[in-house]
C-alpha cells in the first residue's frame, strides 16, 4: 500500500526530532467498528530513514488538531508501523 498514491497531503508534523509528511486517506467499503462505513485514515510518513526509535502518539494527535484533521470519538486505536522504500 502506498499512501502517496491515494492519500491527500495535509502538512508537516515534527515529532521526536524528526519530520513527517501527513496524509489523509478516506477508506470506503472497509470494515470498521461501525460495520461497512467510510472513515478517515491518517498517515505520518517519516522523511528520512531510521532503524529504531520511538513514536510519541500524543504528538500526532496534537499535530492533527493543528492541521484541522478530525479524529472524532475513539472506539479503539491501532498503531501500526510499516517499513517500505520505493526510492523516495
C-alpha positions in Angstrom: 0.0 0.0 0.0 1.3 3.4 -0.9 -0.4 6.4 0.8 1.4 8.8 -1.6 -0.7 7.5 -4.5 -4.2 7.6 -2.9 -3.8 10.0 0.1 -4.2 13.7 0.2 -1.1 15.6 1.6 -2.1 17.7 4.6 1.1 19.1 6.0 4.2 18.5 8.0 4.5 17.0 11.6 7.6 17.3 13.6 7.9 14.8 16.4 10.7 13.4 18.5 13.2 15.4 16.4 12.1 14.1 13.0 9.9 15.5 10.2 6.9 13.5 8.9 4.6 14.2 6.0 0.9 13.8 7.0 -1.6 12.3 4.6 -5.4 11.7 4.7 -6.8 8.6 3.0 -10.6 8.0 3.1 -11.3 4.3 3.4 -14.6 3.4 1.8 -16.2 0.0 1.9 -13.8 -1.1 4.6 -14.6 -2.9 7.8 -14.7 -0.7 10.9 -16.3 -0.8 14.3 -19.5 0.6 12.8 -19.6 -2.1 10.1 -19.1 -1.1 6.5 -18.7 2.7 6.6 -16.3 5.3 5.2 -13.6 6.5 7.7 -10.6 8.7 7.7 -7.1 7.1 8.0 -4.2 9.4 8.7 -0.6 8.5 7.8 2.6 10.1 9.2 5.4 9.2 6.8 8.9 10.0 8.1 11.0 11.9 5.6 14.3 10.2 6.5 15.0 6.5 7.2 15.8 5.0 10.6 16.1 1.6 12.1 14.8 2.2 15.6 13.4 4.8 18.0 10.0 5.8 19.5 6.8 7.3 18.3 5.0 9.7 20.6 1.4 9.2 19.8 0.2 12.3 21.6 2.4 14.4 19.2 0.4 13.0 16.3 -3.0 13.9 17.8 -1.8 17.4 18.6 -0.4 17.9 15.1 -3.6 16.5 13.5 -5.6 19.0 15.5 -3.4 21.9 14.3 -3.9 20.6 10.7 -7.7 20.6 11.4 -8.0 16.8 10.8 -11.0 15.4 12.7 -10.4 12.5 15.0 -13.9 12.2 16.5 -14.5 9.9 19.4 -12.2 6.9 19.7 -13.7 3.5 20.0 -10.3 1.9 19.6 -6.9 2.7 18.3 -4.4 0.9 16.1 -0.8 2.0 16.0 1.0 0.2 13.2 4.5 0.6 12.0 5.2 -0.3 8.4 8.5 -0.1 6.6 8.9 0.2 2.9 11.1 2.0 0.4 10.0 2.9 -3.0 13.0 5.0 -3.9 11.8 8.1 -2.1 
